[in-house]
Amino acid sequence: MKHYLITDPTFYGITSETIESALDVVYSHTLPDFALFRDKQTTHYRDLAQTFIAVSRSYRISRVLLHGDYILAHELRADGVHLTSTQFDDIAEAKKLRLYVVISIHTHEEAFKAQKLGADAITYSPIYVSPNKGEPKGLEDLKEIVDKIEIPIFALGGITTEEQIKAVEECGVYGFASIRYFIDYPSHTVLDTVSIF
């Protein structure tokens, strides 16, 4: 099953230096198959994304993605883009640039729409309780959507333990995506040695 790391400035910091330091620590513990640079607040996304891509490439991460901006992802030679659930119209444009396209979805209807529009994969969330993400979908609903949809599905939302990973894997998902699992791996102290602020 594929492992998909998603960053958050709370844990990776807000400068190129802190992002590089945090990634070095995280990647030294576990190497995900996919990695996404996600920071909705920064005004320096391009510069930080360049650092993220460079570090991730040095660790040979298979697919390095940027969040939302498919044009920037193409310019910086990322492997792909992770679109938000409001960006269905951008799927085709991103595909024209030969990017690997993941899109966030939260309903079965959105999943079918993403598949029809040519997305390469989707994240379906939240599976478990996750901060500020609403009512969790649960494993039964996850299994139901996996059985319906042909494109790869990443389970997302509240996945922080090996037991949860095994549970979503048993539902037949392509992979899981998480912020907290990777910073807590293999214990809750991975980033304790990094001063990010």
Disulfide bonds with the S-S distance in Angstrom:
none
